[in-house]
């Protein structure tokens, strides 16, 4: 008779009130997830900007041809800078 009594309309609100998560706990989890995502995105942004800055410095120094094209190497299938 326990499960039937739990489904009666009068007791339904009592059961959901006891088993639901407190709103403060849900907000704390959301804030923690948001902070973690922001940290990952900031780290990725710094990594990409460092790569782009290195590329720009190499182009300014003349060690990298800004107009270099890539050709597919038939032996390995990888793309390599065109030497001509």
N, C-alpha and C positions, 0 to 999 in steps of 0.2 A: 504494500500500500504506500510505501515511501515515494516511488517515482510518480505515482498518480497524484499524490498530495502536492508534490513539487510543481506540477503543471497546472494546478488550480489557479484561476485568475487572481485571487487574493494574495497568494504567496509569491507570485512571479516577480514582483518588484523587489521583494525581500531577497530573493536569490540573486538577481542581477546586481543589486546593490552590494552584496557581499563579494561577488566574484569579479567585479569590474576593476580596472586599474585606476589608481588615483590620477587625476589630471596633472598634478604636479610632476609625477613620475614620467608620464608620457611627454610632457614638455621638456623635462630634463634629458630624456633620451633623444628627442628631436634636436635639442641644442647641441648635444654631444656629437650627434651624427653630422650636423651642419658644420661644426668646428673641424671635425676630422676631414670632411670633404674640402673645406676651404684650405686646409693645410696641404692636402695632396695637390690641389689645383695650383696653389702658390709655388710649390716645389717644382711642378712640371713647367710652369711658366718661366721660372728662373733657369731651368735646364735648357729649354728651347731658346731663350734669349741669349744664353751663353754660347750656344752653337751658332746662332746667327751673328753674334758679335765677332766670334772667331773667324767666321767666313768673311765678314766685312773687312776685318783687319788683314786677312790674307789677300783679299782683292786689292786693298790700298797699297800693300807692300809689293805687289806685282808677282807674288809667288803663285797666284791662282788666276787663270784666264777666265774672266767673267763670261766669255762667250763660248766656253768649252761645251762641246756636244758629246753625247754618249752614243756608243755603238755596242751592239750586242755581240759578245764573244761566242762564236758558234760551238766552241769546244766545251765551255762551261755553262753557257746560257746566262752569264752575268753581264751586266752593262758596265762598260769601262769608258774612260775619257778617250775621245778621238785624238790620235796623235798628229794627224795631218792638219 
